[in-house]
Amino acid sequence: MKLLSAAAAAALAMTMAAPAYAAVTVKNTSSGEFTIGVDLGNEEKVETIAAGKEVKVDCPEGCGVTGPWGFSWKVKGDDVISSNGQSLISVQEPSAKK
């Protein structure tokens, strides 16, 4: 019994000492796949997210995520981004002056 208790105490101590895993989640709520870009500072990668699925990106110190929503978001930790694949930005032409 003491061996089991010592092992459990050691496992608990290791869990408490280990840094928390931080992953940003990007959810695709659309009916089609889309691609996001992830800027980790010294590394960039592209992730394709299938319709109705999500991807987790290891981003403990913060990163930029660019997607079909039309701009980049600075994220970190356990942030969650949901997108239906549509741009969140609308561009309007200036009206012609008469």
Buried (B, 14 or more C-beta within 10 A) or exposed (E): EEEEEEEEEEEEEEEEEEEEEBBBBBBBEBEEEBEBEBBBEEEEEEBEBEEEEBBBBEBBEBBBBBBBBEEBBEBEEBBEBEBBBEEEEEEEEEEEEE
